[in-house]
Amino acid sequence: MRREMVVLIAALTACVAERDGATREAAHTEVVASVERYVAASRTVNADSIAAFFATDGVLLEPGIPPIRSADSIRTFMGSFPGVVVESASVALDTVELHDSSAYVWGTYFERLSFPGQPRSEQRGRFVMHWVRVSDAWRILRYYRIPVTTVVPPAAPVR
């Protein structure tokens, strides 16, 4: 009887591990897809579309300006660039860390932008996005962008 109990416990443990692995893989796929959709939205420069990716209490942290706190404030900030054209925007993901209903995405970014009356600008650097599961969707809780001044090749598109 004891041997059967050990076999049963081992089988249940294997099933739980397999289910957890599948759940983890599904979460990873969802987070990567969310990043891809966010990058696509950022190319449109549509403030509503971009803000929709943030949690209600989400924060955008850009160097040189105070943190932009809340999805509504992020919407206002993104809407404050009339006429901007995103010629190119891409990210390359280095690492996606999953922790229950939270994920950290590390990578590099590249953007080529044109503002009315100004020369084209290129921005590149590193980023960290902290995503959280809100209801049935992944939302950005914190987004840190760290520009680099050294030459970094443009990020390859997310696969």
N, C-alpha and C positions, 0 to 999 in steps of 0.2 A: 504494500500500500504506500509506503514511504517513497519508493522508487517511482511509482506512477505519479505521485504528487510532485516530485521534482521534475519529471518530464512535462507534466501539465504546466507548471510554473515557467519552465524554460520555453515552452511553445507560446504561452501567453506573452512572455517578455519579448520574444522574437516578433510576434504580431504587432505589439505596441511599438517596438523600434521601427518596424517596417512602415507602419502608419505614420509615425512621427517623421520619418525620413521623407515620405511622400508629401506630408503636410509642409515640411520645411522647403522641399523643392518647389512646391506650388507657391509658397509665399515668396521665395526668391524670384521666381518667374514673374509674379505679380508686381513686385517692387521694381524689377528691371523694366517691365512694360510701363509702369507709372513714370519712371524717369524718362523713357523714350517719349511718352505723351507730353510730359512737361517741356522737354526740349522742343518738340514740334510746336507746342503752344507759344513758347518764347519767341520763335521765329515770326509769329504773326503779330507780335506786339499788341495783343488784345488784352487789356488790363483785366477784364472779367475772366477770361479763360485762364490767365496766369494765376490770379488770386484764388480761383476755384481749387487749385492743387494744394493750397495751404489749409492747415487746421485753423479753426476759428481764432486760436491763440498763437498761431504760427508767427515766427520771427525771421526776417531777412536781415542778415548781417553782411554789410558791404563795407570795405575799408573807407575811411574818411568821412563817413556820415553816421549819425546815431542809428542804433538798431531800429528797424521798422517793425513795429509790433502790431499784430492782428491782420487777418486776411483783408479786412476793409482798408486798413492803412496801406497794405501792400498794393491793393487795387488802385488807390489814390496815387501812390508813388509811381506805379507803372503807367498810369494814365497821364503823368506829368511830362511825357516826352512826345509831344505831338510831332508828327512827320518823320519820326525815326524809322529807318529802314534797316532791318536785319538782313544783311547780305549772306551771312553764314553763321551758323551756331551749331556746335557739336560738342559732345562729351565723350570721354573714354573712361570706362569704369575700371578701377583697380580692384576694389574689394566691396563686397556686399556682406555685411554682418547682420545676422538675424538674432533677435532676442525676444522671444514670445511675440508680442504685438508691436514690436519696435524694430526698426532696421536703420543701419548706418551705411550710407553709400559714399565711398571715397573715390575720387578720380581727378581728371583734368578737364578743363574747358577751353574753348576757343570761340571768339565771336568777332565778326567784322560788321561794324555798324556805320551808318551814314546818318548824321543829324543835319537838318536843313541849315545851309549857310556855313557848315563846318567841314573840314577835311575828314575823310574816312578815318575811322579809328579801329584799331584791333586790340582786343583784350584777351588775355590768356592767363591761366593760372590753375590753381588747385581748388578743390571744393570738397565739402563734407555736407551731406544732406541727412538729417535725422527724420525719418519717416515713421509715422504711427498709424496703426489701423484704427480708423474711426468708422464705426458701423461696419459696412461691407467694403470700404474703400481705404486705400493708403493715402495719407495726407502728409504734407511737409510740416513738421513741427519747428525745425530750425534748419536754416540754409546758410552756411558760411562760405563766402567766396574769398579766396586769397590770391590776389594777382601776383604774377611773377614778372620780374623785369629782365631776367635772362631769357635767352631764346629757347622756347619750347616748341617742338613741332606741333602743328594743329592736331587736335584730338581726332581720332578716327571715329566715325559714327558708331553709335551703340548698335550691336547686332540684334 
